[in-house]
Amino acid sequence: MCRHIAFLGPEAPLARLLSEPEHSLVRQSWEPRRQRHGTVNADGFGVGWYAEGDPVPARYRRAGPIWGDLNFADLARVVRTRAALAAVRDATVFGADGEAAAAPFTSGPWLFSHNGAVRGWPEAAAPLAAALPPEELLSLAAGTDSALIWALVLHRLHRGDDLGTALAEPVREVAAASPDSRLNLLMTDGTGIAATAWGDSLWYLADTVHPADTARPADTAAQRIVVASEPYDDDPRWCEVPDRTLLTTHGTRVVLTPLKETSQ
């Protein structure tokens, strides 16, 4: 069910993250290597990125498969960014809401994606939806399980929770209401990344990127952090995140915190 990826680091073209690697997100849309549920992610895609000096990300989404969008290929070639989040979608319910259901979802500085499915949707999630303020429920981005989870996350962000707490608590709530749900969530605000591994694969890569311009001093090297459903290449430095784990970034550090289910 879906593949997603987030990146923080030195400015680079989107293509370097999303289409150029051997096992890039584009290739994962038709040939994922570690996806545990579903085989093809052709029910839409999206990418959000941050421009220098602007905390509100831009976003490009479509309802069709990423490999068939020539506009995306051109956009990825020329757009450069220091932070991005992208996803390819395998819909829980085929045809549901089209482009509006494609991640990333966004509000203010945040980009969000859900890789997975709520078991027993929509009945199992009805109590969680009913607990939201009416105005938040009525403003759901789409009529999908991912959009409802985003509303739960956004509710916590608006009340001041940090990225990690805003993901972890909804995961526990949904897991309690709907056991066996798959709840791999991914979010960034352009300065940090938070993600959960809950029912599907999650990996991260933290490395140092040296300047391509040999005229620049070596001490301008910078740290890059990539968090993804699966590695986009065979670099041995990729690390798998254990299931039932919250990943957060703090500067250039990646912190893994075990998640426990809420008692029912």
DAURBEL-V227919 format. One record per pair of residues at least 12 apart in sequence whose C-alpha atoms are under 10 Angstrom apart, sorted by the first residue. I is the first residue (numbers start at 1). GAP is how many residues later the second one is. If there is no record, write none. Layout:
I&GAP / I&GAP
//
This chain:
1&34 / 1&35 / 1&36 / 1&37 / 1&38 / 1&39 / 1&40 / 1&87 / 1&88 / 1&89 / 1&90 / 1&91 / 1&113 / 1&114 / 1&115 / 1&116 / 1&181 / 1&183 / 1&199 / 2&26 / 2&27 / 2&30 / 2&33 / 2&34 / 2&35 / 2&36 / 2&37 / 2&38 / 2&39 / 2&40 / 2&41 / 2&42 / 2&43 / 2&85 / 2&86 / 2&87 / 2&88 / 2&89 / 2&90 / 2&101 / 2&111 / 2&112 / 2&113 / 2&114 / 2&115 / 2&182 / 2&198 / 2&227 / 3&22 / 3&23 / 3&25 / 3&26 / 3&29 / 3&31 / 3&32 / 3&37 / 3&38 / 3&42 / 3&83 / 3&84 / 3&85 / 3&86 / 3&87 / 3&110 / 3&111 / 3&112 / 3&113 / 3&181 / 3&197 / 3&198 / 3&199 / 3&225 / 3&226 / 3&227 / 4&14 / 4&21 / 4&24 / 4&25 / 4&41 / 4&42 / 4&43 / 4&81 / 4&82 / 4&83 / 4&84 / 4&85 / 4&99 / 4&100 / 4&108 / 4&109 / 4&110 / 4&111 / 4&180 / 4&181 / 4&182 / 4&198 / 4&223 / 4&224 / 4&225 / 4&226 / 5&12 / 5&13 / 5&19 / 5&20 / 5&42 / 5&79 / 5&80 / 5&81 / 5&82 / 5&83 / 5&108 / 5&181 / 5&182 / 5&197 / 5&198 / 5&199 / 5&221 / 5&222 / 5&223 / 5&224 / 5&225 / 5&226 / 5&227 / 6&12 / 6&41 / 6&42 / 6&43 / 6&77 / 6&78 / 6&79 / 6&80 / 6&81 / 6&105 / 6&106 / 6&107 / 6&180 / 6&181 / 6&182 / 6&184 / 6&186 / 6&187 / 6&188 / 6&189 / 6&198 / 6&219 / 6&220 / 6&221 / 6&222 / 6&223 / 7&42 / 7&74 / 7&75 / 7&76 / 7&77 / 7&78 / 7&79 / 7&181 / 7&183 / 7&184 / 7&185 / 7&186 / 7&197 / 7&198 / 7&217 / 7&218 / 7&219 / 7&220 / 7&221 / 8&73 / 8&74 / 8&75 / 8&76 / 8&77 / 8&180 / 8&182 / 8&183 / 8&184 / 8&185 / 8&198 / 8&215 / 8&216 / 8&217 / 8&218 / 8&219 / 8&241 / 8&243 / 8&244 / 9&72 / 9&73 / 9&74 / 9&75 / 9&181 / 9&182 / 9&197 / 9&198 / 9&199 / 9&200 / 9&213 / 9&214 / 9&215 / 9&216 / 9&217 / 9&243 / 10&70 / 10&71 / 10&72 / 10&73 / 10&198 / 10&199 / 10&200 / 10&201 / 10&210 / 10&211 / 10&212 / 10&213 / 10&214 / 10&215 / 11&40 / 11&41 / 11&68 / 11&69 / 11&70 / 11&71 / 11&72 / 11&211 / 11&213 / 12&65 / 12&66 / 12&67 / 12&68 / 12&69 / 12&70 / 12&71 / 13&62 / 13&63 / 13&64 / 13&65 / 13&66 / 13&67 / 13&68 / 13&69 / 14&33 / 14&34 / 14&35 / 14&58 / 14&59 / 14&61 / 14&62 / 14&63 / 14&64 / 14&65 / 14&66 / 14&67 / 14&68 / 14&69 / 14&70 / 14&71 / 14&72 / 15&57 / 15&58 / 15&59 / 15&60 / 15&61 / 15&62 / 15&63 / 15&64 / 15&65 / 16&60 / 16&61 / 16&64 / 17&59 / 17&67 / 17&68 / 17&69 / 17&209 / 17&215 / 18&29 / 18&55 / 18&58 / 18&59 / 18&66 / 18&67 / 18&68 / 18&69 / 18&214 / 19&48 / 19&54 / 19&57 / 19&58 / 19&213 / 20&56 / 20&57 / 20&212 / 20&213 / 21&210 / 21&211 / 21&212 / 21&213 / 22&209 / 22&210 / 22&211 / 22&212 / 23&207 / 23&208 / 23&209 / 23&210 / 23&211 / 24&206 / 24&207 / 24&208 / 24&209 / 25&16 / 25&41 / 25&61 / 25&62 / 25&63 / 25&203 / 25&204 / 25&205 / 25&206 / 25&207 / 26&15 / 26&19 / 26&39 / 26&40 / 26&41 / 26&47 / 26&61 / 26&62 / 26&206 / 27&14 / 27&39 / 27&40 / 27&205 / 28&12 / 28&13 / 28&59 / 28&60 / 28&201 / 28&202 / 28&203 / 28&204 / 29&12 / 29&13 / 29&14 / 29&15 / 29&16 / 29&36 / 29&37 / 29&38 / 29&58 / 29&59 / 29&60 / 29&61 / 30&12 / 30&35 / 30&36 / 30&37 / 30&58 / 32&197 / 32&198 / 32&199 / 32&200 / 33&196 / 33&197 / 33&198 / 33&199 / 34&166 / 34&167 / 34&168 / 34&195 / 34&196 / 34&197 / 35&165 / 35&166 / 35&167 / 35&194 / 35&195 / 36&80 / 36&163 / 36&164 / 36&165 / 37&53 / 37&79 / 37&80 / 37&145 / 37&162 / 37&163 / 38&52 / 38&53 / 38&54 / 38&78 / 39&51 / 40&25 / 40&48 / 40&49 / 40&50 / 41&23 / 41&24 / 41&25 / 41&46 / 41&47 / 41&48 / 41&49 / 41&50 / 42&21 / 42&22 / 42&23 / 42&24 / 42&25 / 42&26 / 42&46 / 42&47 / 42&48 / 42&49 / 43&19 / 43&20 / 43&21 / 43&22 / 43&23 / 43&45 / 43&46 / 43&47 / 43&48 / 43&49 / 43&50 / 43&51 / 43&52 / 43&53 / 43&55 / 43&56 / 43&58 / 43&59 / 44&17 / 44&18 / 44&19 / 44&20 / 44&21 / 44&22 / 44&43 / 44&44 / 44&45 / 44&46 / 44&47 / 44&51 / 44&54 / 44&55 / 44&56 / 44&57 / 44&58 / 44&59 / 45&15 / 45&16 / 45&17 / 45&18 / 45&19 / 45&20 / 45&21 / 45&22 / 45&24 / 45&41 / 45&42 / 45&43 / 45&44 / 45&45 / 45&53 / 45&54 / 45&56 / 45&57 / 45&58 / 45&59 / 46&13 / 46&14 / 46&15 / 46&16 / 46&17 / 46&19 / 46&20 / 46&26 / 46&39 / 46&40 / 46&41 / 46&42 / 46&43 / 46&53 / 46&55 / 46&56 / 46&57 / 46&58 / 46&59 / 46&67 / 47&12 / 47&13 / 47&14 / 47&15 / 47&25 / 47&29 / 47&37 / 47&38 / 47&39 / 47&40 / 47&41 / 47&55 / 47&56 / 47&57 / 47&58 / 47&64 / 48&12 / 48&13 / 48&33 / 48&35 / 48&36 / 48&37 / 48&38 / 48&39 / 48&55 / 48&56 / 48&57 / 48&58 / 48&62 / 48&63 / 48&64 / 48&140 / 48&142 / 49&30 / 49&31 / 49&32 / 49&33 / 49&34 / 49&35 / 49&36 / 49&37 / 49&62 / 49&139 / 49&140 / 49&141 / 50&29 / 50&30 / 50&31 / 50&32 / 50&33 / 50&34 / 50&35 / 50&59 / 50&139 / 50&140 / 50&141 / 51&28 / 51&29 / 51&30 / 51&31 / 51&32 / 51&33 / 51&139 / 52&28 / 52&29 / 52&30 / 52&31 / 54&55 / 54&136 / 55&53 / 55&54 / 55&55 / 55&134 / 55&135 / 55&136 / 56&50 / 56&51 / 56&52 / 56&53 / 56&54 / 56&55 / 56&133 / 56&134 / 57&26 / 57&27 / 57&28 / 57&49 / 57&50 / 57&51 / 57&52 / 57&53 / 57&54 / 57&132 / 57&133 / 58&26 / 58&48 / 58&51 / 58&53 / 59&25 / 59&26 / 59&27 / 59&44 / 59&45 / 59&46 / 59&47 / 59&52 / 60&12 / 60&15 / 60&26 / 60&39 / 60&42 / 60&43 / 60&44 / 61&25 / 61&26 / 61&27 / 61&37 / 61&38 / 61&39 / 61&40 / 61&41 / 61&42 / 61&43 / 61&44 / 62&26 / 62&36 / 62&37 / 62&38 / 62&39 / 62&40 / 62&41 / 63&25 / 63&26 / 63&32 / 63&33 / 63&34 / 63&35 / 63&36 / 63&37 / 63&38 / 63&39 / 64&24 / 64&25 / 64&34 / 64&35 / 64&38 / 65&23 / 65&24 / 65&25 / 66&21 / 66&22 / 66&23 / 81&109 / 82&108 / 82&109 / 82&142 / 83&105 / 83&106 / 83&107 / 83&108 / 83&109 / 83&110 / 83&141 / 83&142 / 83&143 / 84&20 / 84&27 / 84&103 / 84&104 / 84&105 / 84&106 / 84&142 / 85&18 / 85&19 / 85&20 / 85&25 / 85&26 / 85&27 / 85&28 / 85&101 / 85&102 / 85&103 / 85&104 / 85&105 / 85&108 / 85&141 / 85&142 / 85&143 / 86&16 / 86&17 / 86&18 / 86&25 / 86&26 / 86&27 / 86&100 / 86&142 / 87&15 / 87&16 / 87&17 / 87&25 / 87&26 / 87&27 / 87&28 / 87&99 / 87&141 / 87&142 / 88&14 / 88&15 / 88&16 / 88&25 / 88&27 / 89&12 / 89&13 / 89&14 / 89&24 / 89&25 / 89&26 / 89&27 / 90&12 / 90&25 / 90&26 / 90&27 / 91&24 / 91&25 / 91&26 / 91&53 / 91&54 / 91&55 / 92&24 / 92&25 / 92&26 / 92&27 / 92&29 / 92&52 / 92&53 / 92&54 / 93&24 / 93&28 / 93&51 / 93&52 / 96&46 / 96&47 / 96&48 / 97&44 / 97&45 / 97&46 / 97&47 / 98&44 / 99&43 / 100&40 / 100&41 / 100&42 / 100&43 / 100&44 / 100&47 / 101&40 / 101&41 / 101&42 / 101&43 / 101&44 / 101&45 / 101&46 / 102&12 / 102&39 / 102&40 / 102&42 / 102&44 / 102&45 / 103&12 / 103&43 / 103&44 / 104&46 / 104&82 / 104&83 / 105&36 / 105&37 / 105&41 / 105&42 / 105&45 / 105&46 / 105&82 / 106&35 / 106&44 / 106&48 / 106&81 / 106&82 / 106&83 / 107&43 / 107&47 / 107&82 / 108&81 / 109&79 / 109&80 / 109&81 / 109&82 / 110&44 / 110&47 / 110&53 / 110&77 / 110&78 / 110&79 / 110&80 / 111&39 / 111&75 / 111&76 / 111&77 / 111&78 / 111&79 / 111&82 / 112&34 / 112&35 / 112&37 / 112&38 / 112&41 / 112&42 / 112&55 / 112&73 / 112&74 / 112&75 / 112&76 / 112&77 / 112&82 / 112&83 / 113&33 / 113&34 / 113&36 / 113&37 / 113&71 / 113&72 / 113&73 / 113&74 / 113&75 / 113&82 / 114&31 / 114&32 / 114&33 / 114&35 / 114&36 / 114&68 / 114&69 / 114&70 / 114&71 / 114&72 / 114&73 / 114&81 / 114&82 / 115&31 / 115&67 / 115&68 / 115&69 / 115&70 / 115&71 / 115&81 / 115&82 / 115&83 / 115&84 / 115&85 / 115&86 / 115&87 / 115&114 / 116&29 / 116&30 / 116&65 / 116&66 / 116&67 / 116&68 / 116&69 / 116&82 / 116&83 / 116&84 / 117&27 / 117&28 / 117&29 / 117&63 / 117&64 / 117&65 / 117&66 / 117&67 / 117&82 / 118&26 / 118&27 / 118&28 / 118&30 / 118&31 / 118&56 / 118&57 / 118&59 / 118&60 / 118&61 / 118&62 / 118&63 / 118&64 / 118&65 / 119&26 / 119&55 / 119&56 / 119&58 / 119&59 / 119&60 / 119&61 / 119&62 / 119&63 / 120&57 / 120&58 / 120&59 / 120&60 / 120&61 / 121&23 / 121&24 / 121&57 / 121&60 / 122&21 / 122&22 / 122&23 / 122&26 / 123&54 / 123&55 / 124&50 / 124&52 / 124&53 / 124&54 / 124&55 / 125&20 / 125&23 / 125&24 / 125&48 / 125&49 / 125&50 / 125&52 / 125&53 / 126&22 / 126&51 / 127&47 / 127&50 / 128&20 / 128&21 / 128&24 / 128&42 / 128&45 / 128&46 / 128&49 / 129&19 / 129&20 / 129&22 / 129&23 / 131&21 / 132&16 / 132&19 / 132&20 / 132&23 / 133&22 / 136&12 / 136&15 / 136&16 / 136&18 / 136&19 / 137&14 / 137&15 / 139&12 / 146&37 / 146&39 / 149&18 / 149&21 / 149&22 / 149&24 / 149&25 / 149&34 / 149&36 / 150&16 / 150&17 / 150&20 / 150&35 / 150&37 / 151&19 / 152&14 / 152&15 / 152&17 / 152&18 / 152&19 / 152&21 / 152&22 / 153&12 / 153&13 / 153&14 / 153&15 / 153&16 / 153&17 / 153&18 / 153&32 / 153&34 / 154&12 / 154&13 / 154&16 / 155&15 / 156&13 / 156&14 / 162&32 / 163&23 / 163&24 / 163&25 / 163&26 / 163&29 / 163&30 / 163&31 / 163&32 / 163&85 / 163&86 / 164&22 / 164&23 / 164&28 / 164&29 / 164&30 / 164&31 / 164&32 / 164&82 / 164&83 / 164&84 / 164&85 / 164&93 / 165&29 / 165&81 / 165&83 / 166&21 / 166&28 / 167&16 / 167&17 / 167&18 / 167&19 / 167&20 / 167&27 / 167&28 / 167&29 / 167&79 / 167&80 / 168&15 / 168&17 / 168&26 / 168&27 / 168&28 / 168&76 / 168&77 / 168&78 / 168&79 / 168&89 / 168&90 / 168&91 / 168&92 / 168&93 / 169&90 / 169&92 / 169&93 / 170&13 / 170&15 / 171&12 / 171&13 / 171&14 / 171&25 / 171&26 / 171&27 / 171&73 / 171&75 / 171&88 / 171&89 / 171&90 / 171&91 / 172&72 / 172&87 / 172&88 / 172&89 / 172&90 / 172&91 / 173&88 / 173&89 / 173&90 / 173&91 / 174&87 / 174&88 / 175&23 / 175&85 / 175&86 / 175&87 / 175&88 / 175&89 / 176&85 / 176&86 / 176&87 / 176&88 / 177&85 / 177&87 / 179&82 / 180&18 / 180&19 / 181&17 / 181&18 / 182&15 / 182&16 / 182&17 / 182&18 / 183&12 / 183&13 / 183&14 / 183&15 / 183&16 / 183&17 / 183&61 / 184&12 / 184&13 / 184&14 / 184&15 / 184&16 / 184&17 / 184&18 / 184&45 / 184&59 / 184&60 / 184&61 / 184&62 / 185&12 / 185&13 / 185&17 / 185&44 / 185&61 / 185&62 / 186&16 / 186&41 / 186&42 / 186&43 / 186&60 / 186&61 / 186&62 / 187&40 / 187&61 / 188&60 / 188&61 / 191&58 / 191&59 / 191&60 / 192&33 / 192&56 / 192&57 / 192&58 / 192&59 / 192&60 / 193&32 / 193&33 / 193&34 / 193&54 / 193&55 / 193&56 / 193&57 / 193&58 / 193&61 / 194&33 / 194&52 / 194&53 / 194&54 / 194&55 / 194&56 / 194&60 / 194&61 / 194&62 / 195&32 / 195&33 / 195&46 / 195&50 / 195&51 / 195&52 / 195&53 / 195&54 / 195&61 / 196&45 / 196&46 / 196&47 / 196&48 / 196&49 / 196&50 / 196&51 / 196&52 / 196&60 / 196&61 / 196&62 / 196&63 / 197&32 / 197&43 / 197&44 / 197&45 / 197&46 / 197&47 / 197&48 / 197&49 / 197&50 / 197&61 / 197&62 / 198&43 / 198&44 / 198&45 / 198&46 / 198&47 / 198&48 / 198&61 / 199&43 / 199&44 / 199&45 / 200&29 / 200&30 / 200&41 / 200&42 / 200&43 / 200&44 / 201&27 / 201&28 / 201&29 / 201&30 / 201&39 / 201&40 / 201&41 / 201&42 / 202&25 / 202&26 / 202&27 / 202&28 / 202&29 / 202&37 / 202&38 / 202&39 / 202&40 / 202&41 / 202&43 / 202&45 / 203&23 / 203&24 / 203&25 / 203&26 / 203&27 / 203&28 / 203&29 / 203&35 / 203&36 / 203&37 / 203&38 / 203&39 / 203&44 / 204&21 / 204&22 / 204&23 / 204&24 / 204&25 / 204&26 / 204&27 / 204&33 / 204&34 / 204&35 / 204&36 / 204&37 / 204&43 / 204&50 / 205&19 / 205&20 / 205&21 / 205&22 / 205&23 / 205&26 / 205&30 / 205&31 / 205&32 / 205&33 / 205&34 / 205&35 / 205&49 / 206&17 / 206&18 / 206&19 / 206&20 / 206&21 / 206&31 / 206&32 / 206&33 / 206&46 / 206&47 / 206&48 / 207&15 / 207&16 / 207&17 / 207&18 / 207&19 / 207&30 / 207&31 / 207&45 / 208&13 / 208&14 / 208&15 / 208&16 / 208&17 / 208&44 / 209&12 / 209&13 / 209&14 / 209&15 / 209&16 / 210&12 / 210&13 / 222&30 / 223&28 / 223&29 / 223&30 / 224&28 / 225&24 / 225&26 / 225&27 / 225&28 / 225&29 / 226&12 / 227&12 / 227&13 / 227&14 / 227&20 / 227&21 / 227&22 / 227&27 / 228&12 / 229&12 / 241&15 / 241&16 / 242&14 / 242&15 / 242&16 / 243&15 / 243&16 / 244&13 / 244&14 / 244&15 / 244&16 / 244&17 / 245&12 / 245&13 / 245&14 / 245&15 / 246&12 / 246&13 / 247&12
//
